[in-house]
Amino acid sequence: MGYTYSFEKVHDMSIDVEVNLKIPRVTIPSLNQDNKIIDNSSVRFIKLIKVPAIPKPGALLQLTTSSGEPFECAVTRADWSEEKELFILSCSYSKRSISADEYGALVNDSDWTMRRLL
């Protein structure tokens, strides 16, 4: 006796995950003063998203902010959280730097939460 496995049912399923995004420091240019540098090493940006499957380390995720501009991040690890009952994807912003506009869109997006590391 065999079992039939329907790929369509699996394909339609999505998994809720929490993205824990690390971004690089931001340099905000100023005409009248020294450029302002924002060090983001002690903060992470958190957002709940749906994925078709848990991505492996090294996979790229395309994310967005309320500005609608997409950006990519690289998954560094995926851990199950018993407390939250979901996977937490630790990710790093894929570019070496983030623009002041992209940073502003991330900080001002109500879907993203800035969380300080302990």
Secondary structure, DSSP 8 states (H G I E B T S, - for coil): ------HHHHHH--EEEEEEEE---EEE--SSS--EEE--TTEEEEEEEEESS---TT-EEEEE-TT--EEEEEEEEEEEETTTTEEEEEEEESSS---HHHHHHHHT-TTSEEEE--
